[in-house]
C-alpha cells in the first residue's frame, strides 16, 4: 500500500499498489509549508495532529482493502516517517506490517535499472492503419514474446490515438509498468515491439530502450493504402464529427492549410474515409522519413497477400 498523497500516487506508483494516503494533497502541502517556515519539529507535530483525527478512517480503509488482518507492505517516498507511522498503527491493529526498504525512491531506481538490460528485439513496422497492434497481440497469443508499448502507454500513437481510451498515465508510471514487463521477458528469446516514435502521446519511451529499438531489425509489413483507410474508418469513423475536426485542426500545419480544410469538409459531409485518406498521406510521409534514418540492411519488407491477422502472425513469427 502506497501511503503517499493521491497526487504523488497519480504521478506514478508500484503497479497494483493501493493508494492508502496518510495525508491528502492539501494536508501534505500544509505540512510542507510548515516545515520550510518553522522547521521539522513543527511539521511533525502538525502531521501527528492531522493523522490522529483520522485513525478510524485509516483502519476502515485497511479493512476494506485487505480485511481485518493480513500482511501489508507499506511504502512512502523513502521508507520514512509516513510509512513508519502507518506501520505502527496497523501493527497495533492486528496486521503484519512490512516497510519497503528505501521506499518508492528505491523502487524507482530499481525500475529504471531494468531498461539497461539488452534484449533480442525485432520491430514490427508498417504504415499507420496496418493493424500492427492487432498482429502483435495475436503473435503473443500464439506464443511469441511481445511487449505492447501502446497498451502500457494508453495511447495508439497518432493524434487520434487517445480516442475511446482513458486518460493517459504519466511518463513515470508508464516507466513503472514497462519495467515490470521488461523484467519478465526472457533475454534468450526474441522480443517483438511495435515501431514507435520516442513519444507515445504524452509519455516517453526510456532512452536505453529506444536506443535498442533504433538499432533493432525491422520487419516492415506492406498493406494496401485502401485497406488501411478502411481499417481506420472502421476504428475512428463512429466518433463525433466535432472531435474529429478538432484533432485534424491540431495537425493542420503539418497537413497544410488546403489539405486540412479538405479533410474537415469531408468530415462535415460525412465522407470520413476521404478525410482519413488525406490525413493518412501525411502520416505515410512522416513514417517513410522516420524509416529512412535506419540502415537499409536492418529492414525486411513483407508484402502481405492476406488480411487475416492469425495468418500474418504465423508468417511473421517464422521470419
Secondary structure as UniProt FT lines:
FT   HELIX           6..11
FT   TURN            15..16
FT   HELIX           25..38
FT   HELIX           40..52
FT   TURN            53..54
FT   HELIX           55..66
FT   STRAND          70..75
FT   HELIX           81..92
FT   TURN            93..94
FT   STRAND          95..99
FT   TURN            101..102
FT   HELIX           103..114
FT   TURN            115..116
FT   STRAND          121..126
FT   TURN            128..129
FT   HELIX           132..141
FT   TURN            142..143
FT   STRAND          145..146
FT   HELIX           149..153
FT   TURN            159..164
FT   HELIX           171..184
FT   TURN            187..188
FT   STRAND          191..194
FT   STRAND          199..200
FT   TURN            201..202
FT   STRAND          203..204
FT   HELIX           207..215
FT   STRAND          217..222
FT   HELIX           225..236
FT   TURN            237..238
FT   HELIX           241..250
FT   HELIX           252..255
FT   HELIX           257..268
FT   TURN            269..270
FT   HELIX           272..291
FT   TURN            292..293
FT   HELIX           296..298
FT   STRAND          299..303
FT   HELIX           309..317
//
